Every structure is written in structure tokens, then in C-alpha cells.
Amino acid sequence: MPLNSVRVLDLTRLLPGPYCTMLLADFGAEVIKVEDPRGGDYARAYDPKLDEDSAMFHSLNRNKKSVCLNLKSEEGKAYFLKLVETADVVVESFRPGVMERLGLNYKELKSINPGLVYCAVTGYGQTGPYANRPGHDINYLSYAGLLHLMGEKGGKPIVPATQIADIGGGALPATLGILLALYEREKSDKGQFVDISMLDGVVSWLQTILPNYLADHTPANRGDQTLSGGLAAYEVYETNDERWLSVGALEPKFWKAFCEGIGRSDFIPLLDAPLHEQHRLKYEIQLIISKKSLAEWLLIFSDLEACVSPVLTIEEMIHDPQITEREMIQTVNHEGLGAVKQISTPIKLSETPGKILGQAPKLGEHTEEILKKGRFQGEK
């Protein structure tokens, strides 16, 4: 596997850091989850649980090992520093200054292991007036201006159902930053500090909105953006059985097929109509869509390339033939639970694919194996 020779010390908890190290572990990295003996990762306690740990914890922490260390004690720090000697990567998600107060910041660890890649995933980054503020996904989306744009025109901002900043703004850039730093180390033999701000990450996602504002300073308003409610061709419509149909007919050929599918060829010239006309179009289209069921509309559009899709529930999604073919939901064997379904990796490599090889560790399950059995001799 691509990362078989990489050893990662993971001090993170909850979602952003564990998602990052899960991706590394799925491709062969030895990820040692360093947890506080008093409960470990908070995500273990969430509901619902599969055993003593939550379903989310099992998903995010597969393929990893768990070591319990009290990093506030001299003994715990000594053990951690020994682990650092043979580590390639350290990932942490504390607020800036926490690791320095523990005497375990990048400067100290670098003196022990100059080739170490140290990644810090925080809400606001290591610098700036917000660096020491607490926060969660909703706060980072707010500061990025993204939450302001989510929802219908005239309504309140809508909180997304998944954590955009945690995963898209934090975990994925962290994974990429770590791999870039490891690649650079192959040439220079030097490690480096990877500073990941979830706020920075969300701002970088605004590629269809922010460049336009920077160019002409036209205000970006909720419900008016091309891809967030401004166009009738890019919208969600309700059917007569209280289901939903998504339409992404942005290109002329798709819009033409859509208009013909709903029996309104007169709408074809209005793809790029002004905003007030777009609102009228959406109203008209909604009246039409509300006359048939979801199944009826899907049958109509089954032979038309119009970028029309059903809005699936979670229950429907896991049985969808595309999801099944891509093996995005895998059944893995757990020695205590038997067959367990998990989310697979989204990264498909032809020669060295990612794999779910091991279950999430129990708290401190590998402490003795790693700390007491000579794992400090440099072997990986």
C-alpha cells in the first residue's frame, strides 16, 4: 500500500483530524491514536453505540491503534517523545499554544526528529486575531461568508447537514498538506509544519462566488447566486407525493431537454434570463412538477439527458446501484460485533487501493504492544 512505511501519531479527536488520519490509515499508514486515559476521544461516547464506542468512532478510527498517554505527566511525555523519534507525522487539533505549554510543540519535536511532518488542524490557524478562539463548523462557515448564502431568498441561513468546514476545510487540506510535506521530505530530508485553518479551507471553496465579487464587487446575496438558488435550471422542485426532484440543467442542451420533458419548450430561450424572470420561471416549473409523482417524473426523464435526479434519502442512497457498484458502503468483519457496514474510501487507486483492514481500537488497546515491547528501536 502507498503509505506502508509511514508512521503517524494522531492526537486528534472528534471529526476533522480523525477523518484525515483515517484516509492515511486506509492507504497503509500506521496510525497510532494517542488518547487521554480518562475517556480518550470524545467521539467514543456518542450515540448510537455499536459496543462501548459509537458508530461514528468505529467509522472514523478503523485501521488505527490506540495508546493511552497522559501528556501532562512526565512519564507520558517521555513515552510520547520516544514515539516521536521514529514517527513520520504528528497530527494535532488543539488550540494554538496547548502543545507549547505541554513542551511538545513543533520546535521541540523537530529537535528530536528533524524529518518530522507536524500538522496542526485548527479553526482559525496559528496566526491572526481569531487564532485562540474556540469554534465549531457553523462558526467557520459563518466567518467565511458561506452560511450567509445558504438557504432560500428571504429566509434565514440554513445549517448544512454535514460538516463542510471540518471535512472540506480541515481534514482534506490536512491530508493533502501532509502528503505534500512527505513528498518534499524525499528531496530535502527535512520535515515541516503544516498549518491548517478550517476557516481558510472554507474560504478557498468559494470558487464560484468569491472571484466574481473580487472582480466587480457585486454583493452576493442568499438565493441569488447561480448555483445556490438563483437559476431555475439549478433548483429543487417538489413532486405531488411530497418527494423532491433536483435539476442541474445548466448547459443549453440539458436545459432544452428539461424544458421538453416538462412540456414547456417556450422556456428554452430563458436559460440565462434576468433574476426576476428566473423567480417567475421557478414558480411556473414548480406548478408543473407538482402535478406528477417522483416516479412518474423519473420515468419521463429516464431517456433524456437533462441532469435530473431524485433527492434520495439516506436509506435509499445506500441501496442505489451507483453507490453499490462503487462499493462505497462495505461490510467488514468485527471480531466482537460480526458483520458491520462502513463508509468506504472515496479515493480509488488502480494498483494500490485503500482498504479497511482493521477495526477501530478499544481505548488503550495497543498501549502495551507499542510502549512495552521494544517499539522504540526505530523499526516501523
Buried (B, 14 or more C-beta within 10 A) or exposed (E): BBBEEBBBBBBBBBBBBBBBBBBBBBBBBBBBBBBBBEEBBEBBEBEEBBBEBBBBBBBBBBBBBBBBBBBEEEEBBEBBBBBBEBBBBBBBBBBBEBBEEBEBBBEBBBEEBEBBBBBBBBBBBBEEEBBBEEBBBBBBBBBBBBBEBBBEBEEEBEEBEEBBBBBBBBBBBBBBBBBEBBEBBEEEEEBBBBBBBBBBBBBBBBEEBBEBEEEEEEEBBBBBBBEBBBBBBBBBBBBEEEBBBBBBBBEEEBBBBBBBBBEBEEBBEBBEBEEEEBBEBBEBBBEBBEEBEBEEBBEBBEEBEBBBBBBBEEEEEBEBEEBEEEEBBEEBEBEEEEEBEBBBBEEEEEEEBBBBEBBBBBBBBBBEEBBEEEBBEEEE
